[in-house]
Amino acid sequence: MGPGGEVAGLGTFAGLVSTLSEPNGEFFSDNLISNETSYLQVAAELAARPAGGVYLGVGPEQNFTYIALARPSVAFVIDIRRDNLVHHLYYKALFVEAESRAHFLALLLGRPWDAAGDPGARADVSAVIRHAEKMPADAATRDATLERARRRVEETWGVTLNAADRKAMEVMARQLHERQLELRFELHEKKGRRYPTLRELLEEDEPGGVKRGFLATEEAFRFVQRMQREHRVIPVVGDFAGDRAMPALAELLKNKGMPVTTFYVSNVEQYLLEPKVWEKWRRNVAALPAREDAVLVRAYLDQGRKHPRQMEGHRTATVLQRFSEFAARQEKKPYRSFWEVATDGAAPAR
């Protein structure tokens, strides 16, 4: 595809990234990887739903698994932090370059890849990881991968990166290179909590014991890779309760007749419950064109009160709620706390 790349009749990739995005916002975590060990708790429900439509999400790599499960036509990852947009551009470049799951992971970790010994399409995720880690990480490989990614983003796809963006991409590459699969989510102000490593997240099972992450199967990886190569995963800087990105995206999707089917909101609503802010979030959700069965995917992080669906060994619980249930509850009795949001009206999750 040419510079920018046409995106499913919506415009060019670079144009959408630029025109939909708001100025950078602040948050209190690094956002390099997820911290939700329960993210596969709703995998079976998502996989059983009809494919197509629009996926919306927030945050880092967890979105790739949800995209593989939901099988949308197009996806937007909306986050208040511009660094998250840059991280997704880096991921996109690696997906485009990768020849296999092990190659993708080797690129991500700054390691050379042994093409001849690649474990292949039938390998489980543990074999993929072992092969990606076969060759020692080295700075030259990392820097060359980073430079190829930057050039793809700027020169091939036409996305403008400023100095801070280039630094954010470099920091991501260096953190993954230095900490490898032992990388963890971190708060800017340390609280002493132990968050999962990237290795643990990639090897996580769904409740039935099956590994369903985006690197767990060839099918899942290739679906996300195809979406990335066709410019159908678009990162956007946006506030969920903002006046620019979310309303503009809703208008665009409405005009194109493209309904939302899945919206992964993580625990962002926890920070939107101030009355005036919450009302804007309600407005933005209501403005989205949504398929009749559209769902919100929420994560609850145990901060002293255990979620009724929290699984043994997890500090998080992941639940589904239909858009229609969310709207009906708001009309009947507005939420007063994130506990109410996360526990009320959730669809069954194993």
C-alpha positions in Angstrom: 0.0 0.0 0.0 1.1 3.6 -0.6 1.9 6.2 2.1 -0.8 6.5 4.7 -2.7 3.4 3.4 -6.4 3.5 2.7 -8.4 2.2 5.7 -11.6 0.3 4.8 -13.2 3.4 3.1 -12.6 5.6 6.2 -9.6 7.6 4.9 -5.8 7.1 5.1 -4.2 5.5 8.1 -2.0 8.6 8.7 -4.9 10.9 8.2 -7.1 9.1 10.8 -4.3 8.9 13.4 -3.8 12.7 12.9 -7.3 14.0 12.6 -9.0 11.9 15.3 -6.3 12.4 17.9 -6.4 14.9 20.8 -3.4 16.5 22.5 -1.5 14.3 24.9 -2.9 13.6 28.3 -1.3 12.5 31.6 -1.7 9.2 33.5 0.1 7.6 36.4 1.4 4.4 34.9 3.9 3.5 32.2 1.5 1.5 30.0 4.1 -0.7 28.3 2.2 -3.9 29.0 -1.1 -4.9 30.6 -1.6 -5.8 34.3 -4.8 -7.8 33.9 -4.2 -11.6 34.4 -7.9 -12.2 34.0 -8.0 -10.9 30.5 -9.0 -14.3 29.0 -11.8 -14.8 31.5 -14.2 -13.6 28.7 -12.4 -15.3 25.8 -15.0 -17.9 25.1 -17.9 -15.4 25.1 -16.0 -13.0 22.7 -15.0 -15.8 20.4 -18.6 -17.1 20.2 -20.0 -13.7 19.0 -20.6 -12.9 15.4 -17.5 -11.4 13.6 -17.4 -8.0 11.9 -18.1 -4.5 13.0 -15.8 -2.2 14.9 -13.6 -3.0 17.9 -12.7 -0.2 20.3 -10.0 -0.6 22.9 -7.6 1.1 25.3 -4.1 0.4 26.5 -1.3 -1.9 25.2 -0.9 -5.5 23.9 -4.0 -7.0 25.4 -6.0 -5.4 22.5 -4.4 -7.8 20.1 -5.9 -10.8 21.9 -9.3 -9.2 22.0 -9.1 -8.3 18.3 -8.2 -11.9 17.4 -11.2 -13.1 19.5 -13.7 -10.5 18.3 -12.6 -10.6 14.6 -13.7 -7.1 13.7 -13.5 -5.4 10.3 -11.6 -2.5 11.8 -10.2 -1.5 15.2 -9.4 1.7 17.0 -7.2 1.8 20.2 -8.0 5.0 22.0 -5.9 6.2 24.9 -5.3 9.5 26.7 -1.5 9.0 26.5 0.2 9.7 23.2 2.9 7.3 24.2 0.3 4.5 23.8 -0.2 5.6 20.2 3.5 5.5 19.6 3.8 2.0 21.2 1.0 0.8 18.9 2.8 2.2 15.8 5.9 0.3 16.9 3.9 -2.9 17.3 2.3 -2.4 13.9 5.8 -2.1 12.3 6.8 -5.4 13.9 3.6 -7.2 12.8 4.2 -6.0 9.3 7.9 -7.2 9.3 7.4 -10.5 11.1 7.5 -13.8 9.2 6.2 -15.8 12.1 5.1 -15.6 15.7 8.6 -16.4 17.0 10.0 -13.8 14.6 7.6 -11.2 15.9 8.6 -11.9 19.5 12.3 -11.9 18.7 11.9 -8.5 17.0 10.0 -7.2 20.1 12.8 -8.4 22.4 15.7 -7.2 20.3 17.0 -10.6 19.5 18.2 -12.2 16.2 15.8 -14.8 14.7 16.8 -18.2 13.5 14.5 -18.7 10.4 15.6 -22.2 9.7 14.7 -23.5 13.2 11.3 -21.6 13.6 8.8 -23.9 15.3 6.1 -23.2 12.8 2.4 -22.8 12.6 1.5 -25.8 14.9 3.8 -24.7 17.8 2.3 -23.8 21.1 3.1 -20.5 22.7 5.8 -22.0 25.0 7.7 -23.3 21.9 7.3 -19.9 20.2 8.8 -18.2 23.3 11.7 -20.7 23.5 12.6 -20.1 19.9 12.3 -16.3 20.2 14.7 -16.5 23.2 17.2 -18.9 21.5 19.6 -16.2 20.3 21.0 -13.6 22.8 19.6 -10.1 22.8 22.0 -7.5 21.5 21.9 -3.8 21.1 22.7 -3.8 17.4 19.7 -5.9 16.6 17.5 -3.8 18.8 18.7 -0.5 17.2 18.3 -1.8 13.7 14.8 -3.0 14.4 13.9 0.3 15.9 15.3 2.2 12.9 13.3 0.1 10.5 10.2 0.6 12.5 10.6 4.3 12.7 11.2 4.6 8.9 8.1 2.5 8.2 6.0 4.7 10.4 7.3 8.0 9.1 8.4 7.4 5.5 6.1 4.5 4.4 2.9 5.3 6.3 3.3 9.1 6.5 2.7 9.4 10.2 4.5 12.5 11.7 6.5 11.7 14.8 8.0 14.6 16.9 11.1 14.3 19.1 9.1 13.1 22.1 7.4 10.4 20.0 10.7 9.1 18.7 12.0 9.1 22.3 8.9 7.1 23.5 9.5 4.5 20.8 13.1 4.2 21.7 12.3 3.8 25.4 9.8 1.1 24.6 12.4 -0.8 22.5 15.1 -0.4 25.2 12.8 -1.5 28.1 11.8 -4.7 26.2 15.4 -5.3 25.3 16.7 -4.8 28.8 13.9 -6.6 30.7 12.8 -9.1 28.1 9.8 -11.2 29.0 10.3 -10.2 32.7 9.0 -6.7 31.9 6.1 -5.7 34.2 3.5 -3.0 34.3 4.7 -0.2 36.6 3.0 2.8 38.3 5.0 6.0 38.3 4.6 6.1 42.1 5.6 2.6 43.3 3.0 0.9 45.6 4.8 -2.4 46.3 2.3 -4.4 44.2 3.4 -7.3 42.1 2.1 -7.1 38.6 2.4 -10.0 36.0 5.4 -10.3 33.7 4.9 -10.2 29.9 5.8 -13.9 29.9 3.0 -14.7 32.4 0.5 -12.7 30.3 1.5 -14.4 27.0 1.3 -17.9 28.7 -2.0 -17.2 30.5 -4.9 -19.7 30.1 -8.6 -19.0 29.8 -10.7 -20.6 32.6 -11.1 -23.8 30.5 -7.3 -24.3 30.4 -6.8 -23.3 26.8 -4.3 -20.6 25.8 -6.1 -18.0 23.7 -3.6 -15.1 23.6 -2.7 -13.5 20.3 0.6 -15.5 20.1 -1.0 -18.7 21.3 -2.2 -19.8 17.9 -1.2 -19.2 14.3 -4.7 -18.3 13.5 -4.9 -15.5 16.1 -1.5 -14.1 15.2 -2.2 -14.1 11.5 -5.6 -12.4 11.9 -4.0 -9.5 13.9 -1.1 -9.4 11.5 -3.5 -9.1 8.5 -5.4 -6.3 10.2 -2.1 -4.5 10.9 -0.8 -4.9 7.3 -4.1 -3.6 5.9 -4.0 -0.6 8.2 -7.1 -1.7 10.0 -5.8 -1.2 13.6 -5.7 2.6 14.2 -4.2 4.1 17.4 -5.8 7.4 18.5 -5.0 9.8 21.3 -8.3 10.4 23.1 -10.0 11.0 26.4 -13.0 8.6 26.9 -14.9 11.6 28.3 -13.4 14.1 25.9 -15.0 16.4 23.4 -12.9 15.6 20.3 -11.7 12.1 19.6 -14.7 10.1 20.8 -17.4 12.3 19.3 -15.4 12.6 16.0 -15.0 8.8 15.8 -18.7 8.2 16.6 -19.7 10.6 13.8 -17.3 9.0 11.3 -18.6 5.5 12.1 -22.2 6.6 12.0 -21.7 8.2 8.6 -20.0 5.1 7.2 -22.6 2.7 8.7 -20.1 0.8 10.7 -21.4 -0.3 14.1 -19.3 -1.0 17.2 -19.5 -4.5 18.4 -16.9 -4.6 21.2 -15.4 -1.9 23.4 -12.7 -2.9 25.8 -12.6 -0.1 28.4 -10.4 -1.8 31.0 -10.9 0.0 34.3 -10.9 3.5 32.8 -14.4 4.3 34.1 -12.9 4.2 37.6 -11.4 7.6 36.8 -14.4 9.1 35.1 -16.9 9.0 38.0 -16.9 12.7 38.8 -20.4 13.7 37.8 -19.7 16.2 35.0 -17.0 13.9 33.6 -19.2 10.8 33.8 -22.0 12.5 32.0 -19.6 13.1 29.1 -18.6 9.5 29.1 -22.3 8.5 29.0 -22.8 10.9 26.1 -19.8 9.5 24.1 -21.0 5.9 24.6 -24.5 6.8 23.6 -23.3 8.5 20.4 -21.5 5.4 19.1 -23.4 3.4 16.5 -23.6 0.0 18.1 -24.7 -3.4 17.0 -27.7 -4.7 19.0 -25.4 -7.2 20.9 -22.5 -4.7 21.4 -20.6 -5.3 24.6 -18.3 -3.4 27.0 -15.3 -5.4 28.3 -14.3 -4.2 31.8 -11.5 -5.1 34.1 -11.9 -4.7 37.9 -8.6 -4.5 39.9 -8.9 -5.8 43.4 -8.0 -2.9 45.8 -9.2 -4.5 49.0 -12.7 -5.7 47.8 -12.8 -8.9 45.9 -15.1 -9.0 42.8 -17.7 -11.8 43.0 -16.3 -13.3 39.7 -12.7 -12.9 40.7 -10.9 -16.2 39.9 -8.5 -17.9 42.3 -5.0 -16.6 42.0 -6.0 -13.4 40.2 -6.1 -9.8 41.4 -8.3 -8.8 38.5 -11.7 -9.9 37.1 -12.9 -9.3 33.6 -16.6 -9.0 32.8 -18.9 -8.2 29.9 -21.9 -5.8 29.8 -24.1 -5.0 26.9 -24.3 -1.4 25.7 -28.1 -1.6 26.1 -27.8 -2.7 29.7 -25.4 0.1 30.5 -27.8 2.6 29.0 -30.9 1.2 30.7 -29.2 1.2 34.1 -28.1 4.8 33.7 -31.7 5.9 33.0 -33.0 3.9 36.0 -30.3 4.7 38.6 -27.0 6.3 37.7 -23.9 4.5 39.0 -22.3 6.0 42.2 -19.0 3.9 42.3 -16.8 1.8 40.1 -17.8 -1.2 42.2 -21.4 -0.7 41.0 -20.2 -0.3 37.4 -18.1 -3.4 37.5 -20.5 -5.7 39.2 -24.0 -4.6 38.0 -25.6 -6.1 35.0 -22.5 -8.0 33.8 -23.1 -10.8 31.3 -22.0 -14.3 32.5 -18.2 -14.7 32.4 -16.5 -18.0 33.1 
